[in-house]
Structure formats: C-alpha cells, structure tokens
C-alpha cells in the first residue's frame, strides 16, 4: 500500500482510499502489471462499506480472473462473503462473516467501520419495520451476543424474549421538500417545449 493509502486508511477517508486503490488497480491493468492483493482487499472492503455492491461484485470477478486459486482461502474471499450476505440483505450472516475472520491491518479499520454501520442500519430497519421482534433474532441482526445491552443502548423495551423497538423519525427527503418549486419549474419547461 502506498503512503497516501495508509494516510486515508488511518484517517477513515474511505472515498479517498477507494480513489487511490482504483488508480492502483488501473495502473496494474497494463500488460505485465500485477495487482497488489492488499490494495484489492481494501478496495473491495470500501465498496462493501459504501454499499456499492455492484462495483464490489465486478471487482471480485476481476480478481478471481487474475488469481483463480484465491477463490476460497484468502482474506479477500472472506470480504466477499460479507458482500454476498449484504447483497442478499442477510444482516445476521454478514455479522457472522465479519466475526469469523481475523482481519489484517490494511482492512481491519474498514471492517470495523462496516460492523458499526451495519449495526446502525439494522437497528434503523428494525425500528421502522417491526413493532416487536424476538430478542434472539435482534441479536443476530445486530451482530451482538446479547440483545439486553443493545436494547438498553437504543432505549427499546425488552419484555421477556420480545423486544419492542421505538420507531426512528425520518427526516423529510429533499426530493419532496421543494416540491412546489420543482413543479413550477417543470410546468414552465413543459409549456416551453410545447410552444
């Protein structure tokens, strides 16, 4: 990994890290170029962290074409297992896959950030979609061993084995917040096109 990539990794600048990794991948695609596996692993992890699963899938395919023997046993295969679980919207399996591997230093901070963001995403989804959920299922979705601590942290009620999540207020989307102005400009555009 280059010094710029190391700085981005330490600062948590995932977009900057992705940019440097993408440039390294492009430079390695020239005849005789060799793709650094650490760079590829970091880029795949960032794509998954950013939920850019389509680019993650294409990167995985490019990687397995260059290194066909690494399909099963490598760290990058473990990262892709997390990506596949997210592709299928299986938070519990994603957490299991995240916990199974001992991540090396070039991807460990990314995977730690991914674990945190998955917990927040899963908690938000549960809060907005469920009026109650089994504590066992909530533990699996959040990737925590015990739902009691998670419920206390989130301010949710725990009644025996049933968790009653509190709905999270969603901010209004920007698309509809300026609806009258947008409608007026679209009307003006249509009248211009008709004339």
N, C-alpha and C positions, 0 to 999 in steps of 0.2 A: 504494500500500500504506500502511496506517496504521502509526503508531509501534509499536503493540502487535504487529502482524505482523512488523515489522522486528526487534523485540526477540526474538520467538520464532525467527525465521529465524537470527539471529546466535547464539542460544543452542543451536540444534539441538533446540528443543522442537517436534517435529513434530506432536504431538497438539494442543498449544496453537495452533499455526499453523493446523491444519485447522479447529479450532473457530472462530477469528476469520474465516477465509476462508468457512466455511459461513454464518456470521452475515452477512457482507458479501453473499454470494450471495442469501440470503433477503431482505435489505433491498433488493436490486436487482430483486427479482421483483415489486415493487409497480408499478402502472401508471406508465409514464414512467421507471421505474428503468433504469439502464444498468449492465450487468455489466462490471467492470474486467477486462480481459484478463489483466493481471498476476496478479490475485487468482485468477482461474480457472486459470491455468497453474500457480500454486503449489499450489492445492488438488488439481489432477489429479496433479501430481508427488508430493505427500504420499500421496494414495490409493495410488498405484503403489508407493511406498516401503514403505508399511504392508501391501502385498499385498491391499488392499481393492479388487480389480479389478472387482467388480460395481458399486460406487459410482463408480469411475473411468469405467466404460462409460456409466453413466447421466449422469454429468456431461458426458462427451464428446457424448452425444446432445443434451443441453440446450444445450450451447454451439453445436453446429452448427446447431441450430434458430434460435438468435438471430443467429449470424454465418455464414450459409451460404457466403459467399465465402472463409472461412478454412479450409476443409477440407484443403487441400493445402500451402499455403506458409507457414503460421505456425509459431511455436515450439510452440504447444500441439499442433499436428498431429504434430510430432516427438516430443513427450512421449507422445502416444497411440500412436505406432508402437512405442515401448518397451513400453507397456502391452499392446498386441496380441501382441507377441512373448512376454511373460510369460504372457499368457492361454493361449497355445499351448505353454507350457513350453519355449520355444526360447531358452535362455540365450545361445547364440552370436549369434543375431540381435539379442537385447536389447543385448548389448555393442556390436555394430556400430552399432546405432541410437543408443546413448549416445555413442559416439565421433564420430559424423557431425556432430553439431550443436555450435555454439559457444553455450553456454547463457548467457543474460543473468543479471545479478546476483540477480534475485529468485527464480530456480530453480536456479542453479549449485550452491549448497551442498546442496540436496536431491538433485540428480542425482549429485553426488559421493558422498553417503551411500548412494544407491541402487547405484552402481557397487560400492562396498565391500561392501554387504550381499549383492549378487548373487554376488560372488566367494566369500564365506564360504558362502553357501547352495549354490553349485555345487560347491565343494570338499567340503563335507559330504556332498552327494548322491553324488559320485564315490567318496568314501572308503567309503561304506556300500553302494554298489551295484556297484562294479567291483573285480575282483581285479587287472585290468590294463586299460590304455587307451592308445591311441596318443597320443604327445606332441602331435601336430598337433591332434587332437580336444580334448585337455585345454586347450591354448592357446586354442582358440576358445570353449570352455565357460567358462573363467575370464576371457576378455577380455584376455589378456596376449599380447605378441608372441612370447615365448619360454617354453616350459614348464620349461626348466632352472632358471631363477630361482625359479619357483613351486614346483617340486619341492624345491629346497633349503630354501625358506622353510617348507614344510609337512612336511619330513622324510620325503619319499617317495623311493623308489628309482627311478632312471632307468637303464634298460638299453637303450642304443641309442635306438630310437624308441618303446620301450614303457615306460610309467610303471606302477609298482606302488604304488598308494596304500595307506596304513595306515588301517585301519578306526578310526572315531571311536567311542569308548564313549558310549553314550547314557544319560543319567540315567533312572532309573525314572520312569514317568509318575505323576502324582498320583492318577490315577483308580484304579490298582491298588495303590498303596502303603497305602491304608486299606481294602482290600477286606473283611477280616473284620468291621470295624466297620460298614461300609456294608451288608454282607449281613445283619448282625444287625438294623440299623435297618429295612431293607426287609422282613425277616421279621416284625418287630414290627408294621409298618404293614399288611402283608397280613393278619395274624391279626386286627388291629383292624377292618379293613374286612370281613372275612368274618363277624365276630360282630356 
